[in-house]
Amino acid sequence: HSERHHNLGHSSELEQPMDHSYHAVGAAAHPNRHSVAETIPDVHIMNIARTSKSFHVVIIGGSFAGIRAAQELEVLLPPRLVTITVVDRRDQYFYNLGALRALVKPELIDLVWLPYDHIFRYPHNKVIQGEAASVYPNSVILKDGRKLDFDSLLVATGSVYPPPCKVETTTHTKGKAELRMFGDMVRIADTIMIIGGGPTGVGLAAEIATVYPKKTVLLVHAGERLMSSESASKSVSRKAYKKLKSMGVKVILGERVIIPEEEPLKHQIDCRWLRTTKGRRLFSDLQFLCNGITFETSLMDTLDP
């Protein structure tokens, strides 16, 4: 638990003394720091002082990219000139990469939701709960009507993905309850179908097969090899395939599961037959959709490019 909290706080890399030079910050000023600064070697901040009394950076999204960017900026920029506000719709940090394991090991659920403590070293920088509704040239409007003026905006809203890898709830209490609910379903089900053989589908199949080796786990993937749409090499795909087979997972490649529009997946125990594009009929009493990642950019529609 303490290790996860450390990940939300400042790493040793970020605990170095801050350079208060008003001329430039970046790789040239910090030659030994390996960070996002190396990709912007000459970040001139003289304009920050001239723009306003306090240069306000708003970051929409408090997950991996948003939090890392906020911590980097706090180190790179003079605190007396810059204020950083992170806006996230959740009341706590959701470590979605750990959700799949927590699904089969409920004792880990409390480690998947973590408070936004120790994110910043300066108290004027903060994380607030809210959901952005629209973005304008110099302001963000939240769904509850609040307006945040900014001098610089970073959109790190990430993506939308079917549960249980990502959840729609905005509170950690409901999020934990949802994970426990999915975990109970996995424990009760006899035959579990996982639709999609990317990293998430492969990981979920492995987690379930490890903890419940007697269950029937079906992994159906439209590609000719696992993780075919990712950057994974054919060698990695083969290793993943062999590993899953050795764990008893039934892997079906080159077939897409047809989900009728009038009968979508319910994310609950649902005994049903589904047909693949090759006519194969598959039975399961629990189904997980592990494909169809969508990047969340809809709030940018109000911003004129």
NUMARLUM-653679 format. One record per atom (N, C-alpha, C): residue in three letters; atom name; x negated, y negated, z. Coordinates in steps of 0.2 Angstrom, whole numbers, m for minus. Example, Ala and Ser with C-alpha at 12.3 -4.5 7.8 and 13.67 -1.06 7.14 Angstrom:
BEGIN
aa|at|u|v|w
ALA|N|m66|28|39
ALA|CA|m62|22|39
ALA|C|m66|16|39
SER|N|m64|11|35
SER|CA|m68|5|36
SER|C|m64|0|39
% end
This chain:
BEGIN
aa|at|u|v|w
HIS|N|m4|6|0
HIS|CA|0|0|0
HIS|C|m4|m6|0
SER|N|m9|m6|4
SER|CA|m14|m12|4
SER|C|m17|m13|m2
GLU|N|m19|m8|m6
GLU|CA|m22|m8|m12
GLU|C|m18|m12|m17
ARG|N|m11|m10|m17
ARG|CA|m6|m13|m22
ARG|C|m6|m21|m20
HIS|N|m6|m22|m13
HIS|CA|m5|m29|m11
HIS|C|m11|m33|m14
HIS|N|m17|m30|m14
HIS|CA|m23|m33|m16
HIS|C|m23|m35|m23
ASN|N|m19|m30|m27
ASN|CA|m19|m32|m34
ASN|C|m14|m38|m35
LEU|N|m10|m39|m31
LEU|CA|m6|m45|m32
LEU|C|m9|m51|m29
GLY|N|m14|m50|m25
GLY|CA|m18|m56|m22
GLY|C|m24|m58|m27
HIS|N|m29|m60|m24
HIS|CA|m35|m62|m28
HIS|C|m40|m57|m28
SER|N|m42|m55|m34
SER|CA|m48|m50|m35
SER|C|m54|m53|m33
SER|N|m59|m49|m32
SER|CA|m66|m52|m30
SER|C|m68|m56|m36
GLU|N|m66|m55|m42
GLU|CA|m68|m59|m48
GLU|C|m66|m66|m47
LEU|N|m60|m67|m44
LEU|CA|m57|m73|m43
LEU|C|m58|m77|m37
GLU|N|m62|m73|m32
GLU|CA|m64|m77|m26
GLU|C|m70|m81|m26
GLN|N|m73|m82|m32
GLN|CA|m79|m86|m33
GLN|C|m77|m93|m32
PRO|N|m82|m98|m30
PRO|CA|m80|m105|m28
PRO|C|m78|m108|m35
MET|N|m73|m113|m34
MET|CA|m70|m116|m40
MET|C|m75|m122|m42
ASP|N|m76|m122|m48
ASP|CA|m79|m128|m51
ASP|C|m75|m134|m52
HIS|N|m76|m140|m49
HIS|CA|m72|m145|m49
HIS|C|m74|m150|m55
SER|N|m78|m148|m59
SER|CA|m80|m153|m65
SER|C|m74|m155|m68
TYR|N|m74|m162|m70
TYR|CA|m68|m164|m74
TYR|C|m70|m164|m81
HIS|N|m75|m162|m83
HIS|CA|m77|m162|m90
HIS|C|m74|m156|m94
ALA|N|m76|m150|m92
ALA|CA|m74|m144|m95
ALA|C|m75|m138|m90
VAL|N|m70|m134|m91
VAL|CA|m71|m127|m88
VAL|C|m70|m122|m93
GLY|N|m73|m116|m92
GLY|CA|m73|m111|m96
GLY|C|m79|m107|m96
ALA|N|m81|m103|m101
ALA|CA|m87|m99|m101
ALA|C|m93|m103|m100
ALA|N|m93|m109|m103
ALA|CA|m99|m113|m102
ALA|C|m101|m115|m95
ALA|N|m95|m116|m92
ALA|CA|m96|m118|m85
ALA|C|m97|m113|m80
HIS|N|m94|m107|m82
HIS|CA|m94|m101|m78
HIS|C|m97|m95|m82
PRO|N|m104|m95|m83
PRO|CA|m106|m90|m88
PRO|C|m106|m83|m85
ASN|N|m105|m82|m79
ASN|CA|m105|m75|m76
ASN|C|m98|m73|m75
ARG|N|m93|m77|m76
ARG|CA|m86|m75|m75
ARG|C|m83|m71|m81
HIS|N|m80|m65|m80
HIS|CA|m77|m62|m86
HIS|C|m70|m63|m85
SER|N|m67|m67|m89
SER|CA|m60|m69|m88
SER|C|m57|m72|m95
VAL|N|m51|m74|m94
VAL|CA|m48|m77|m100
VAL|C|m51|m83|m102
ALA|N|m55|m86|m98
ALA|CA|m59|m92|m99
ALA|C|m64|m91|m105
GLU|N|m66|m85|m106
GLU|CA|m71|m83|m111
GLU|C|m68|m84|m118
THR|N|m61|m83|m118
THR|CA|m58|m84|m125
THR|C|m57|m91|m127
ILE|N|m58|m96|m122
ILE|CA|m57|m103|m123
ILE|C|m63|m107|m120
PRO|N|m68|m106|m123
PRO|CA|m75|m108|m121
PRO|C|m75|m116|m119
ASP|N|m71|m120|m122
ASP|CA|m71|m127|m121
ASP|C|m64|m130|m119
VAL|N|m62|m129|m113
VAL|CA|m55|m132|m111
VAL|C|m56|m138|m108
HIS|N|m55|m144|m112
HIS|CA|m56|m150|m109
HIS|C|m50|m152|m105
ILE|N|m51|m155|m99
ILE|CA|m46|m156|m94
ILE|C|m45|m164|m93
MET|N|m49|m168|m96
MET|CA|m49|m175|m95
MET|C|m42|m178|m97
ASN|N|m38|m175|m102
ASN|CA|m32|m177|m103
ASN|C|m27|m175|m98
ILE|N|m28|m170|m94
ILE|CA|m24|m169|m88
ILE|C|m23|m175|m83
ALA|N|m28|m178|m82
ALA|CA|m28|m183|m77
ALA|C|m24|m189|m80
ARG|N|m25|m190|m87
ARG|CA|m21|m196|m90
ARG|C|m14|m195|m91
THR|N|m12|m188|m92
THR|CA|m5|m186|m93
THR|C|0|m188|m88
SER|N|m2|m186|m82
SER|CA|3|m188|m76
SER|C|m1|m187|m69
LYS|N|2|m189|m64
LYS|CA|m1|m189|m58
LYS|C|m3|m182|m56
SER|N|1|m177|m57
SER|CA|0|m170|m57
SER|C|2|m166|m63
PHE|N|m2|m163|m66
PHE|CA|m1|m159|m72
PHE|C|3|m153|m70
HIS|N|9|m152|m73
HIS|CA|13|m146|m70
HIS|C|13|m141|m76
VAL|N|11|m135|m74
VAL|CA|11|m129|m78
VAL|C|16|m124|m76
VAL|N|21|m123|m80
VAL|CA|26|m118|m79
VAL|C|25|m112|m82
ILE|N|26|m106|m79
ILE|CA|25|m99|m82
ILE|C|31|m96|m81
ILE|N|34|m94|m86
ILE|CA|41|m90|m86
ILE|C|39|m83|m86
GLY|N|40|m79|m81
GLY|CA|38|m72|m81
GLY|C|33|m70|m76
GLY|N|35|m66|m71
GLY|CA|30|m65|m65
GLY|C|28|m58|m65
SER|N|26|m55|m71
SER|CA|24|m48|m71
SER|C|16|m48|m72
PHE|N|14|m43|m76
PHE|CA|6|m43|m77
PHE|C|3|m49|m80
ALA|N|6|m51|m86
ALA|CA|3|m57|m89
ALA|C|4|m63|m85
GLY|N|10|m64|m83
GLY|CA|11|m71|m80
GLY|C|7|m72|m73
ILE|N|7|m67|m69
ILE|CA|3|m67|m63
ILE|C|m4|m68|m64
ARG|N|m7|m64|m69
ARG|CA|m14|m64|m70
ARG|C|m16|m71|m73
ALA|N|m12|m74|m77
ALA|CA|m13|m81|m80
ALA|C|m13|m86|m75
ALA|N|m8|m85|m70
ALA|CA|m7|m90|m65
ALA|C|m13|m90|m60
GLN|N|m16|m84|m59
GLN|CA|m22|m84|m54
GLN|C|m28|m87|m58
GLU|N|m29|m85|m64
GLU|CA|m34|m88|m68
GLU|C|m34|m95|m69
LEU|N|m28|m98|m70
LEU|CA|m28|m105|m71
LEU|C|m29|m109|m64
GLU|N|m27|m106|m59
GLU|CA|m28|m109|m52
GLU|C|m36|m109|m51
VAL|N|m39|m104|m53
VAL|CA|m47|m104|m52
VAL|C|m50|m109|m57
LEU|N|m48|m110|m63
LEU|CA|m51|m113|m68
LEU|C|m50|m121|m68
LEU|N|m44|m123|m65
LEU|CA|m42|m130|m65
LEU|C|m42|m133|m58
PRO|N|m44|m140|m58
PRO|CA|m44|m143|m51
PRO|C|m37|m143|m47
PRO|N|m37|m141|m41
PRO|CA|m31|m140|m38
PRO|C|m27|m147|m37
ARG|N|m31|m152|m36
ARG|CA|m28|m159|m35
ARG|C|m25|m162|m41
LEU|N|m26|m159|m47
LEU|CA|m23|m162|m53
LEU|C|m18|m157|m56
VAL|N|m18|m151|m54
VAL|CA|m13|m146|m57
VAL|C|m9|m143|m52
THR|N|m2|m142|m54
THR|CA|2|m138|m50
THR|C|5|m132|m54
ILE|N|5|m126|m52
ILE|CA|7|m121|m56
ILE|C|14|m118|m53
THR|N|19|m117|m57
THR|CA|25|m114|m54
THR|C|27|m108|m59
VAL|N|27|m102|m56
VAL|CA|29|m96|m59
VAL|C|37|m95|m58
VAL|N|40|m93|m63
VAL|CA|48|m92|m63
VAL|C|49|m85|m65
ASP|N|52|m81|m60
ASP|CA|54|m74|m62
ASP|C|61|m73|m59
ARG|N|64|m69|m63
ARG|CA|71|m67|m61
ARG|C|72|m63|m55
ARG|N|66|m59|m54
ARG|CA|67|m54|m48
ARG|C|64|m58|m42
ASP|N|66|m55|m36
ASP|CA|64|m58|m30
ASP|C|57|m55|m27
GLN|N|55|m50|m31
GLN|CA|49|m47|m29
GLN|C|46|m44|m35
TYR|N|39|m43|m35
TYR|CA|35|m40|m41
TYR|C|37|m33|m42
PHE|N|39|m31|m48
PHE|CA|41|m24|m49
PHE|C|35|m21|m53
TYR|N|32|m16|m50
TYR|CA|26|m13|m53
TYR|C|29|m7|m57
ASN|N|31|m9|m64
ASN|CA|35|m4|m68
ASN|C|30|2|m70
LEU|N|24|1|m70
LEU|CA|19|7|m71
LEU|C|20|13|m66
GLY|N|22|11|m60
GLY|CA|22|16|m55
GLY|C|29|19|m54
ALA|N|34|16|m58
ALA|CA|41|18|m57
ALA|C|42|26|m59
LEU|N|38|28|m64
LEU|CA|39|35|m66
LEU|C|37|40|m61
ARG|N|32|38|m58
ARG|CA|30|43|m52
ARG|C|34|42|m46
ALA|N|36|36|m45
ALA|CA|41|35|m39
ALA|C|48|39|m40
LEU|N|49|40|m47
LEU|CA|55|43|m48
LEU|C|56|50|m45
VAL|N|50|54|m45
VAL|CA|49|61|m43
VAL|C|46|61|m36
LYS|N|44|55|m34
LYS|CA|41|55|m27
LYS|C|44|49|m23
PRO|N|50|49|m21
PRO|CA|53|44|m18
PRO|C|49|40|m12
GLU|N|44|43|m9
GLU|CA|41|40|m4
GLU|C|36|34|m7
LEU|N|36|34|m13
LEU|CA|32|29|m16
LEU|C|36|23|m19
ILE|N|42|23|m18
ILE|CA|47|18|m20
ILE|C|45|11|m17
ASP|N|43|11|m11
ASP|CA|42|5|m7
ASP|C|35|2|m10
LEU|N|31|6|m14
LEU|CA|25|3|m16
LEU|C|26|0|m23
VAL|N|32|1|m26
VAL|CA|33|m1|m33
VAL|C|36|m8|m33
TRP|N|39|m10|m27
TRP|CA|42|m17|m26
TRP|C|38|m20|m21
LEU|N|34|m26|m23
LEU|CA|30|m29|m19
LEU|C|31|m37|m18
PRO|N|31|m39|m12
PRO|CA|32|m47|m11
PRO|C|27|m51|m15
TYR|N|30|m57|m17
TYR|CA|25|m61|m21
TYR|C|21|m65|m15
ASP|N|17|m61|m11
ASP|CA|13|m65|m6
ASP|C|6|m65|m9
HIS|N|2|m70|m7
HIS|CA|m5|m70|m8
HIS|C|m6|m70|m16
ILE|N|m1|m73|m19
ILE|CA|m3|m74|m26
ILE|C|m8|m80|m27
PHE|N|m6|m85|m24
PHE|CA|m10|m91|m25
PHE|C|m14|m93|m18
ARG|N|m19|m96|m19
ARG|CA|m23|m99|m13
ARG|C|m21|m106|m11
TYR|N|m18|m109|m15
TYR|CA|m16|m116|m13
TYR|C|m8|m116|m13
PRO|N|m6|m119|m7
PRO|CA|2|m119|m6
PRO|C|6|m123|m10
HIS|N|3|m128|m14
HIS|CA|8|m131|m19
HIS|C|9|m127|m25
ASN|N|6|m122|m26
ASN|CA|7|m117|m32
ASN|C|12|m112|m29
LYS|N|17|m110|m33
LYS|CA|22|m106|m30
LYS|C|25|m102|m35
VAL|N|29|m96|m33
VAL|CA|33|m92|m37
VAL|C|40|m93|m35
ILE|N|45|m95|m39
ILE|CA|52|m96|m38
ILE|C|56|m91|m41
GLN|N|62|m89|m38
GLN|CA|66|m84|m42
GLN|C|71|m88|m46
GLY|N|72|m86|m52
GLY|CA|76|m89|m57
GLY|C|76|m86|m63
GLU|N|81|m87|m68
GLU|CA|81|m85|m74
GLU|C|81|m90|m79
ALA|N|76|m91|m84
ALA|CA|77|m96|m89
ALA|C|82|m95|m94
ALA|N|86|m100|m95
ALA|CA|91|m100|m100
ALA|C|89|m103|m107
SER|N|86|m108|m106
SER|CA|84|m112|m112
SER|C|77|m116|m111
VAL|N|74|m117|m117
VAL|CA|67|m121|m116
VAL|C|68|m127|m121
TYR|N|66|m132|m119
TYR|CA|65|m139|m123
TYR|C|58|m141|m123
PRO|N|57|m146|m127
PRO|CA|50|m148|m127
PRO|C|46|m150|m121
ASN|N|49|m152|m116
ASN|CA|46|m154|m110
ASN|C|49|m151|m103
SER|N|54|m146|m104
SER|CA|58|m144|m98
SER|C|61|m137|m100
VAL|N|62|m134|m94
VAL|CA|65|m127|m94
VAL|C|71|m128|m90
ILE|N|77|m125|m93
ILE|CA|83|m125|m89
ILE|C|85|m118|m87
LEU|N|86|m117|m80
LEU|CA|87|m111|m77
LEU|C|95|m110|m78
LYS|N|97|m103|m77
LYS|CA|104|m102|m78
LYS|C|108|m104|m72
ASP|N|105|m106|m66
ASP|CA|109|m109|m61
ASP|C|109|m117|m61
GLY|N|106|m119|m67
GLY|CA|107|m126|m68
GLY|C|100|m130|m66
ARG|N|96|m127|m63
ARG|CA|90|m131|m61
ARG|C|86|m133|m67
LYS|N|82|m138|m67
LYS|CA|78|m141|m72
LYS|C|71|m141|m70
LEU|N|66|m138|m73
LEU|CA|59|m139|m72
LEU|C|56|m142|m77
ASP|N|53|m148|m76
ASP|CA|49|m152|m81
ASP|C|42|m149|m81
PHE|N|39|m149|m87
PHE|CA|32|m146|m87
PHE|C|28|m150|m92
ASP|N|22|m150|m91
ASP|CA|17|m153|m95
ASP|C|14|m147|m100
SER|N|14|m141|m97
SER|CA|12|m135|m101
SER|C|16|m129|m99
LEU|N|18|m125|m104
LEU|CA|22|m120|m103
LEU|C|19|m113|m106
LEU|N|19|m108|m102
LEU|CA|17|m102|m104
LEU|C|23|m97|m103
VAL|N|25|m94|m109
VAL|CA|31|m89|m109
VAL|C|28|m82|m108
ALA|N|29|m78|m103
ALA|CA|26|m72|m102
ALA|C|32|m67|m99
THR|N|38|m67|m103
THR|CA|44|m64|m102
THR|C|43|m56|m103
GLY|N|38|m54|m106
GLY|CA|37|m47|m107
GLY|C|43|m44|m112
SER|N|45|m38|m110
SER|CA|49|m34|m114
SER|C|55|m31|m110
VAL|N|60|m29|m114
VAL|CA|66|m25|m111
VAL|C|65|m18|m113
TYR|N|66|m14|m108
TYR|CA|65|m6|m109
TYR|C|71|m3|m105
PRO|N|73|3|m108
PRO|CA|78|7|m104
PRO|C|76|9|m97
PRO|N|80|10|m93
PRO|CA|78|13|m86
PRO|C|76|20|m87
PRO|N|72|23|m82
PRO|CA|70|20|m76
PRO|C|63|16|m76
CYS|N|60|16|m82
CYS|CA|54|12|m83
CYS|C|54|5|m81
LYS|N|60|2|m83
LYS|CA|61|m5|m81
LYS|C|69|m5|m79
VAL|N|70|m10|m74
VAL|CA|77|m10|m72
VAL|C|79|m17|m73
GLU|N|86|m18|m73
GLU|CA|89|m24|m74
GLU|C|90|m28|m68
THR|N|90|m25|m62
THR|CA|92|m29|m56
THR|C|87|m34|m54
THR|N|89|m39|m51
THR|CA|85|m45|m49
THR|C|83|m45|m42
THR|N|85|m40|m38
THR|CA|83|m39|m31
THR|C|80|m33|m29
HIS|N|75|m33|m25
HIS|CA|71|m27|m23
HIS|C|75|m22|m20
THR|N|80|m24|m16
THR|CA|84|m19|m12
THR|C|88|m15|m17
LYS|N|91|m18|m22
LYS|CA|95|m15|m27
LYS|C|90|m11|m32
GLY|N|84|m13|m33
GLY|CA|80|m10|m37
GLY|C|77|m3|m34
LYS|N|76|m3|m28
LYS|CA|74|3|m24
LYS|C|80|8|m24
ALA|N|86|5|m23
ALA|CA|92|10|m23
ALA|C|93|13|m30
GLU|N|91|9|m35
GLU|CA|92|12|m42
GLU|C|87|17|m43
LEU|N|81|16|m41
LEU|CA|76|21|m42
LEU|C|77|28|m38
ARG|N|80|27|m32
ARG|CA|82|33|m28
ARG|C|87|36|m32
MET|N|92|33|m35
MET|CA|98|36|m38
MET|C|95|40|m44
PHE|N|91|37|m48
PHE|CA|88|41|m54
PHE|C|84|47|m51
GLY|N|80|46|m46
GLY|CA|77|52|m43
GLY|C|81|57|m41
ASP|N|87|56|m38
ASP|CA|92|61|m36
ASP|C|95|64|m42
MET|N|96|61|m47
MET|CA|98|64|m53
MET|C|93|69|m56
VAL|N|87|67|m56
VAL|CA|82|71|m58
VAL|C|81|78|m54
ARG|N|82|77|m48
ARG|CA|82|82|m43
ARG|C|88|87|m44
ILE|N|94|84|m46
ILE|CA|100|88|m47
ILE|C|100|92|m53
ALA|N|98|88|m59
ALA|CA|98|91|m65
ALA|C|94|97|m67
ASP|N|97|102|m71
ASP|CA|93|108|m73
ASP|C|89|107|m79
THR|N|93|103|m84
THR|CA|89|102|m91
THR|C|89|95|m92
ILE|N|83|92|m93
ILE|CA|82|85|m94
ILE|C|79|84|m101
MET|N|83|79|m105
MET|CA|80|78|m111
MET|C|77|71|m111
ILE|N|71|70|m114
ILE|CA|68|64|m114
ILE|C|67|62|m122
ILE|N|70|57|m124
ILE|CA|70|55|m131
ILE|C|65|49|m132
GLY|N|60|51|m136
GLY|CA|54|47|m137
GLY|C|48|50|m134
GLY|N|43|50|m139
GLY|CA|37|53|m137
GLY|C|31|48|m137
GLY|N|32|42|m135
GLY|CA|27|37|m134
GLY|C|24|38|m127
PRO|N|20|34|m125
PRO|CA|17|34|m118
PRO|C|22|35|m112
THR|N|27|31|m113
THR|CA|32|32|m107
THR|C|35|39|m107
GLY|N|38|41|m113
GLY|CA|41|48|m113
GLY|C|36|53|m111
VAL|N|30|53|m114
VAL|CA|25|58|m112
VAL|C|24|58|m104
GLY|N|23|52|m101
GLY|CA|22|51|m94
GLY|C|27|54|m90
LEU|N|34|52|m92
LEU|CA|39|54|m88
LEU|C|40|62|m89
ALA|N|39|65|m94
ALA|CA|39|72|m95
ALA|C|34|75|m90
ALA|N|28|73|m90
ALA|CA|23|75|m86
ALA|C|25|75|m79
GLU|N|27|69|m77
GLU|CA|29|68|m70
GLU|C|34|73|m67
ILE|N|39|74|m71
ILE|CA|45|78|m70
ILE|C|42|86|m69
ALA|N|39|88|m74
ALA|CA|36|94|m75
ALA|C|31|96|m69
THR|N|28|91|m67
THR|CA|23|92|m62
THR|C|26|94|m55
VAL|N|32|90|m53
VAL|CA|35|90|m47
VAL|C|40|96|m47
TYR|N|43|97|m53
TYR|CA|49|102|m54
TYR|C|47|106|m60
PRO|N|43|111|m58
PRO|CA|40|115|m64
PRO|C|46|120|m66
LYS|N|51|121|m62
LYS|CA|56|126|m64
LYS|C|62|123|m68
LYS|N|62|117|m69
LYS|CA|67|113|m73
LYS|C|65|114|m80
THR|N|70|113|m85
THR|CA|69|113|m92
THR|C|68|106|m94
VAL|N|63|104|m97
VAL|CA|61|97|m99
VAL|C|61|98|m107
LEU|N|65|94|m110
LEU|CA|64|93|m117
LEU|C|62|86|m119
LEU|N|57|86|m123
LEU|CA|54|80|m126
LEU|C|55|80|m133
VAL|N|59|75|m136
VAL|CA|60|75|m143
VAL|C|58|69|m146
HIS|N|54|69|m151
HIS|CA|50|63|m154
HIS|C|51|63|m161
ALA|N|53|58|m164
ALA|CA|54|57|m171
ALA|C|47|58|m175
GLY|N|42|56|m172
GLY|CA|35|56|m176
GLY|C|33|63|m177
GLU|N|28|64|m181
GLU|CA|25|70|m182
GLU|C|20|72|m177
ARG|N|18|67|m172
ARG|CA|14|69|m167
ARG|C|15|64|m161
LEU|N|14|66|m155
LEU|CA|15|62|m149
LEU|C|12|55|m150
MET|N|15|50|m147
MET|CA|12|43|m147
MET|C|10|41|m154
SER|N|14|43|m159
SER|CA|12|42|m166
SER|C|12|34|m168
SER|N|16|30|m164
SER|CA|17|23|m166
SER|C|12|19|m162
GLU|N|8|22|m158
GLU|CA|4|19|m153
GLU|C|m3|19|m157
SER|N|m8|16|m153
SER|CA|m15|16|m156
SER|C|m19|22|m154
ALA|N|m15|27|m151
ALA|CA|m18|33|m149
ALA|C|m21|37|m155
SER|N|m27|40|m154
SER|CA|m30|44|m159
SER|C|m26|51|m160
LYS|N|m27|54|m165
LYS|CA|m24|61|m166
LYS|C|m27|65|m161
SER|N|m33|64|m159
SER|CA|m36|69|m154
SER|C|m32|68|m147
VAL|N|m31|62|m145
VAL|CA|m27|60|m139
VAL|C|m20|63|m140
SER|N|m17|63|m145
SER|CA|m10|66|m146
SER|C|m10|73|m146
ARG|N|m15|76|m148
ARG|CA|m16|84|m148
ARG|C|m17|86|m140
LYS|N|m21|82|m137
LYS|CA|m22|84|m130
LYS|C|m16|83|m126
ALA|N|m12|78|m127
ALA|CA|m6|76|m124
ALA|C|m1|82|m125
TYR|N|m1|84|m131
TYR|CA|4|89|m133
TYR|C|2|96|m130
LYS|N|m4|98|m130
LYS|CA|m6|104|m127
LYS|C|m5|104|m119
LYS|N|m6|98|m116
LYS|CA|m5|98|m109
LYS|C|2|98|m107
LEU|N|7|95|m111
LEU|CA|14|96|m109
LEU|C|16|103|m111
LYS|N|14|106|m116
LYS|CA|16|113|m117
LYS|C|13|118|m112
SER|N|7|116|m109
SER|CA|5|121|m104
SER|C|9|120|m97
MET|N|12|114|m97
MET|CA|16|113|m91
MET|C|23|115|m92
GLY|N|25|118|m97
GLY|CA|31|121|m99
GLY|C|36|116|m102
VAL|N|34|110|m104
VAL|CA|38|105|m107
VAL|C|40|108|m115
LYS|N|46|108|m117
LYS|CA|47|110|m124
LYS|C|47|103|m128
VAL|N|42|103|m132
VAL|CA|41|97|m136
VAL|C|44|98|m143
ILE|N|48|94|m146
ILE|CA|51|94|m153
ILE|C|48|88|m156
LEU|N|45|89|m162
LEU|CA|42|84|m166
LEU|C|45|83|m172
GLY|N|45|77|m175
GLY|CA|48|76|m182
GLY|C|56|76|m182
GLU|N|59|76|m177
GLU|CA|66|75|m177
GLU|C|69|70|m172
ARG|N|74|66|m175
ARG|CA|76|61|m171
ARG|C|83|63|m168
VAL|N|84|61|m162
VAL|CA|90|63|m158
VAL|C|96|58|m161
ILE|N|101|60|m163
ILE|CA|107|56|m165
ILE|C|111|54|m159
ILE|N|112|48|m157
ILE|CA|116|46|m151
ILE|C|122|42|m154
PRO|N|128|45|m154
PRO|CA|134|42|m157
PRO|C|135|35|m153
GLU|N|137|31|m158
GLU|CA|139|24|m155
GLU|C|144|24|m150
GLU|N|149|28|m151
GLU|CA|155|29|m147
GLU|C|154|32|m141
GLU|N|148|36|m140
GLU|CA|146|39|m134
GLU|C|139|38|m132
PRO|N|137|32|m130
PRO|CA|130|30|m129
PRO|C|128|34|m122
LEU|N|121|34|m121
LEU|CA|119|37|m115
LEU|C|121|33|m109
LYS|N|123|37|m104
LYS|CA|126|34|m98
LYS|C|121|33|m92
HIS|N|115|35|m93
HIS|CA|110|35|m87
HIS|C|113|38|m81
GLN|N|116|43|m82
GLN|CA|119|47|m76
GLN|C|119|54|m78
ILE|N|121|59|m73
ILE|CA|122|66|m75
ILE|C|127|66|m80
ASP|N|126|69|m86
ASP|CA|131|69|m91
ASP|C|129|75|m95
CYS|N|133|81|m94
CYS|CA|132|87|m98
CYS|C|134|86|m105
ARG|N|130|87|m110
ARG|CA|132|85|m117
ARG|C|127|89|m122
TRP|N|130|90|m128
TRP|CA|126|92|m133
TRP|C|124|86|m138
LEU|N|118|86|m140
LEU|CA|116|81|m145
LEU|C|113|84|m151
ARG|N|114|81|m157
ARG|CA|111|84|m163
ARG|C|105|80|m165
THR|N|101|83|m168
THR|CA|95|80|m171
THR|C|96|79|m178
THR|N|92|75|m182
THR|CA|92|73|m189
THR|C|91|80|m193
LYS|N|88|85|m190
LYS|CA|88|91|m194
LYS|C|93|96|m192
GLY|N|98|94|m189
GLY|CA|104|98|m187
GLY|C|103|102|m181
ARG|N|98|102|m177
ARG|CA|97|106|m171
ARG|C|101|103|m166
ARG|N|105|107|m162
ARG|CA|109|105|m157
ARG|C|106|107|m150
LEU|N|105|102|m146
LEU|CA|102|102|m140
LEU|C|106|100|m134
PHE|N|106|105|m129
PHE|CA|110|103|m123
PHE|C|106|101|m117
SER|N|109|96|m113
SER|CA|105|93|m107
SER|C|110|91|m103
ASP|N|109|90|m96
ASP|CA|113|87|m92
ASP|C|111|80|m89
LEU|N|105|78|m91
LEU|CA|102|72|m90
LEU|C|98|69|m96
GLN|N|99|63|m98
GLN|CA|95|61|m104
GLN|C|92|54|m102
PHE|N|85|53|m104
PHE|CA|82|47|m103
PHE|C|80|45|m110
LEU|N|81|38|m112
LEU|CA|79|35|m118
LEU|C|72|32|m117
CYS|N|67|34|m120
CYS|CA|61|31|m119
CYS|C|58|29|m126
ASN|N|62|25|m129
ASN|CA|59|21|m135
ASN|C|64|15|m136
GLY|N|62|11|m141
GLY|CA|66|5|m142
GLY|C|64|m1|m138
ILE|N|58|m2|m137
ILE|CA|55|m8|m133
ILE|C|57|m14|m137
THR|N|60|m19|m133
THR|CA|62|m26|m136
THR|C|58|m31|m132
PHE|N|55|m36|m136
PHE|CA|52|m41|m133
PHE|C|57|m47|m131
GLU|N|56|m50|m125
GLU|CA|61|m54|m123
GLU|C|59|m61|m125
THR|N|62|m64|m130
THR|CA|60|m71|m133
THR|C|66|m75|m134
SER|N|72|m72|m132
SER|CA|79|m76|m134
SER|C|79|m83|m131
LEU|N|76|m84|m125
LEU|CA|76|m91|m123
LEU|C|73|m96|m127
MET|N|69|m94|m131
MET|CA|65|m99|m135
MET|C|69|m101|m141
ASP|N|75|m99|m142
ASP|CA|79|m101|m148
ASP|C|81|m109|m148
THR|N|81|m112|m142
THR|CA|82|m119|m141
THR|C|76|m123|m142
LEU|N|71|m120|m143
LEU|CA|65|m124|m145
LEU|C|63|m124|m152
ASP|N|63|m130|m155
ASP|CA|62|m131|m162
ASP|C|55|m130|m163
PRO|N|53|m125|m168
PRO|CA|46|m123|m169
PRO|C|43|m129|m173
% end
